Amino acid sequence: MPDPTAQPDYQAALAEIGRRIAASLAGTPPQALPIRMVIAGGTALHWHTGDRISKDVDAAFSHRIALPDDLDIAYLDADGSSALLYLDRNYNDTFALLHEDAYNDALPLSLPGVDTHVLDIRLLTPLDLAVSKLARFGQQDREDIASLGRHGLIAELPLRQRAEQAMGGYIGDLARLRTSLDIACRMLTTR
C-alpha cells in the first residue's frame, strides 16, 4: 500500500512500466516465472513516504531479461506539468550497501494489471532502502534517510544493526561506510 500522499499519476506510470515489462515476458518458460523485480531508490522512497519524486525507476531483476524499448511513461505531476518516469537501464546495485536478505525481505507491490505470477514486483523495505543509501551517501541520500526517519519508518538502532550485518558481506576498507552509518544514525537520533 503506498503512502497516502504518493501521487496517483506517478503510481499509474509505474504500473504501466510493470505491465509493459510483464507483457514482454510472454512466452517465457513457466519454470522461469515469476521474474522478481525489486525497486530501490527514489521510486521506493516515494512509495513509502510520498516524498521526493524520482524520474527513474531503479530496479534489480531475479533473472537477466531482455527489456522492451517502451519503458518511458509520460504522466502529469502534482502541479499538472508533464513529467516522465522511466526504467533506469543502467541501475547497478553492485556498489550499494545491501544486506544479503534485502531482496528476500522486499515488500510485495501489487500494481493494477500486472500479473504477479509473471512479474513479482517488490519494494526494498524502508530499512534496506536506508542501508542502500549509505554507500554513496550524497546529499540526496541523506535527505532520503531523514525522510524515512521523519515518517517513523526507520530508527537508529535497527539501521545500525542491519548496516553492520550488511558490511559483513563486503570486502575492502569499510571506514567510509562506517562513517556514513554514524552520521545517518546521529541524524535519526536528533530529529
C-alpha positions in Angstrom: 0.0 0.0 0.0 1.6 3.3 -1.0 1.8 6.2 1.4 -1.5 8.2 1.2 0.4 11.2 -0.1 2.1 9.3 -3.0 1.0 10.8 -6.3 -1.7 8.7 -8.1 -0.4 9.6 -11.6 3.1 8.5 -10.6 1.7 5.3 -9.3 -0.2 4.8 -12.6 3.0 5.4 -14.6 4.9 2.8 -12.5 2.0 0.3 -13.1 2.3 0.9 -16.8 6.0 0.2 -16.7 5.2 -3.0 -14.9 2.6 -4.0 -17.4 4.9 -3.4 -20.3 7.7 -5.5 -18.7 5.2 -8.3 -17.9 3.9 -8.2 -21.5 7.4 -8.6 -22.8 7.7 -11.8 -20.8 5.0 -13.6 -22.8 6.3 -16.9 -24.0 8.8 -17.2 -21.1 9.1 -20.9 -19.9 6.7 -21.2 -16.9 9.5 -22.7 -14.7 11.4 -19.3 -15.1 8.4 -17.4 -13.7 7.7 -15.3 -11.9 10.5 -12.8 -12.6 11.2 -10.8 -9.5 11.7 -7.0 -9.9 12.9 -5.2 -6.7 12.6 -1.5 -6.7 15.0 0.7 -4.8 15.9 4.4 -4.9 13.6 7.4 -5.2 10.7 5.4 -6.5 10.7 3.2 -3.4 11.1 6.3 -1.3 8.1 8.0 -2.8 6.0 4.8 -2.4 6.9 4.6 1.3 6.7 8.3 2.2 5.0 10.3 -0.5 8.1 12.5 -0.5 10.5 13.2 -3.4 9.6 12.1 -6.9 12.2 10.3 -8.9 12.3 10.4 -12.7 13.8 7.0 -12.9 13.0 3.5 -11.5 16.0 1.8 -10.0 15.2 -2.0 -10.1 17.1 -5.3 -9.9 15.7 -8.4 -11.5 15.9 -12.0 -10.5 16.9 -13.1 -14.0 18.6 -11.4 -16.9 15.9 -10.3 -19.2 15.6 -8.5 -22.5 13.6 -5.4 -21.6 11.2 -3.8 -24.1 12.1 -0.4 -25.5 9.0 1.5 -24.5 9.6 1.9 -20.8 9.4 5.8 -20.7 5.9 6.8 -19.4 4.6 10.3 -19.6 2.3 11.4 -16.8 1.1 14.6 -15.1 2.8 15.5 -11.9 1.1 17.1 -8.8 1.1 20.6 -10.3 -0.3 19.4 -13.7 3.0 19.7 -15.5 4.2 16.9 -17.9 6.6 14.5 -16.3 8.4 11.3 -17.4 9.1 8.1 -15.5 11.5 5.6 -17.0 13.2 2.4 -16.0 16.9 3.1 -15.5 18.6 0.6 -17.6 22.0 1.5 -16.1 21.0 0.9 -12.5 23.5 -1.4 -10.8 23.3 -2.5 -7.2 26.9 -3.8 -7.1 28.3 -0.8 -5.3 25.3 -0.2 -3.0 25.4 -1.5 0.6 22.8 -4.2 0.7 22.0 -6.8 3.3 22.2 -10.3 1.9 18.5 -10.7 2.7 17.3 -7.4 1.3 15.7 -8.8 -1.8 14.1 -11.7 0.0 12.7 -9.3 2.6 11.4 -6.9 -0.1 7.7 -6.0 0.2 5.3 -7.2 -2.4 3.8 -4.4 -4.6 0.5 -5.1 -6.3 0.1 -2.9 -9.3 -3.1 -2.8 -11.4 -2.9 -5.0 -14.5 0.4 -6.7 -13.5 0.1 -10.5 -13.2 2.2 -11.4 -10.1 2.7 -14.9 -11.5 4.6 -13.3 -14.3 6.3 -10.3 -12.7 6.6 -10.2 -9.0 7.3 -6.5 -8.2 8.6 -5.7 -4.8 10.0 -2.6 -2.9 13.0 -2.6 -0.7 11.9 -2.3 2.9 12.4 1.2 4.4 15.2 -0.2 6.4 17.0 -1.8 3.5 16.4 1.3 1.4 18.1 3.4 4.1 21.0 0.9 4.2 21.4 1.1 0.4 21.8 4.9 0.7 24.9 4.6 2.9 27.4 3.7 0.2 27.1 6.8 -1.9 25.7 9.0 0.9 25.4 12.2 -1.1 23.0 15.0 -0.1 20.0 13.3 -1.7 20.8 10.1 0.2 21.0 11.9 3.5 17.7 13.6 2.8 16.1 10.3 1.9 17.3 8.7 5.2 16.0 11.7 7.1 12.6 11.4 5.3 12.3 7.7 6.2 13.1 8.7 9.8 10.5 11.6 9.9 7.9 9.2 8.7 8.7 6.8 11.5 9.8 4.1 9.1 13.3 3.6 10.4 15.2 4.2 13.7 18.8 4.4 14.7 19.4 1.0 16.3 17.7 -1.2 13.6 19.6 0.8 10.9 22.9 0.3 12.7 22.3 -3.4 13.1 21.1 -4.0 9.5 24.0 -2.0 8.1 26.6 -3.7 10.2 25.2 -7.1 9.1 25.4 -5.9 5.5 29.0 -4.8 5.9 29.9 -8.4 7.0 29.5 -9.4 3.3 31.8 -6.7 1.9 35.5 -6.6 1.4 37.8 -3.6 1.3 38.2 -0.6 3.5 34.8 -0.1 5.3 35.8 3.1 7.1 33.8 5.4 4.8 30.7 3.2 5.2 31.1 3.2 9.0 31.4 7.0 9.0 28.3 7.3 6.8 26.4 5.0 9.1 27.5 7.0 12.2 26.3 10.2 10.6 23.0 8.7 9.5 22.4 7.3 13.0 23.1 10.7 14.5 20.6 12.2 12.1 17.9 9.8 13.3 18.5 10.4 17.0 18.5 14.2 16.7 15.3 14.6 14.7 
